[in-house]
Every structure is written in C-alpha cells, then in structure tokens.
C-alpha cells in the first residue's frame, strides 16, 4: 500500500506542476503581451499571442463556465472512485489521467478567477485557422490521445484473445 501512496503522491505533484506551469505561462502572457498582440515566433512553428476564450476549441460552448467546471468536478470525482475501487492499475494510464486533471484544473482556475475567460497564447504559425491554445490544453490533449492509443494498441491485458 505504501508503494501506491508514493505513486499517488507523485501523480498529485505532477498535476500540481502542470497547473503551476500553466498559470505561470498565462501570467507571463498577460504581463508581457497585449491582448490581441503578437509576442514573436518560436522556431517558426508557433506564434506567441494573447487571446481570451470563454468557450472550448473554436469557441464552442462559449460562456458555459458552469458546464466546464461541472465536467471537471465529475472527472475528478471519477478519478477518486478509480483510486478507491482500483479500476486503473497501469502507471502509464495514471500519468495520462494526471496530465488531463492538471490541465483541467489549470483552465478551471482561469474560468473561476478570471470572469470565465481562459488565457490562450500558442498559435500554430502554419495553421492559422487552428484555435489558439495554452499549456493546460496541451496536457489535456496529449493525455487523452496517449491514453486512447495505449488502451487501444498497447494494453494487451484487456484485449480480446483470438482463437486460431
């Protein structure tokens, strides 16, 4: 049990570092790039910008702060149930879930303390119609994609066995 406690502690620390990194980058953006302004390019791949968003990607569900916070609360409650019931056993799966949780909390901090607005600052230089995003969005997206790929292709323990 102690081994699991240490690992869960690491996951909490991992999620907290994600929240801190997300909030730091948002603070730096607010402080150094005017709203709607451009802060330069990173390796020609990303433009640093400063935008506010009250919705999700492509401004979907704009102004629905209560819904985003409710989804996060339900997700975090499910994580507690998963720990309690031991439904998730693989460390990689837990890392993915911690990344998603950290990103979700990072964006929730904005929604609750910044009038429902999330600060976004990363824009693809080569795909201008793609939504501007932030560090929290990166962890949510990468965590989700990695978890789906892992469960579908690498978690052989839960794969149906073929009888040949």
Secondary structure, 3 states (H helix, E strand, C coil): CHHHHHHHHHHHHHHHHHHHHHHHHHHHHHHHCCCCCEEEEECCCEEEEEEEECCCHHHCCCCCHHHHHHHHHHHHHHHHHHHHHCCCCCHHHHHHHHHHHHHHHHHHHHHHHCCCCEEEEEEECCCCCCCCECHHHHHHHHHHHHHHHHHHHHCHHHCCCCCC
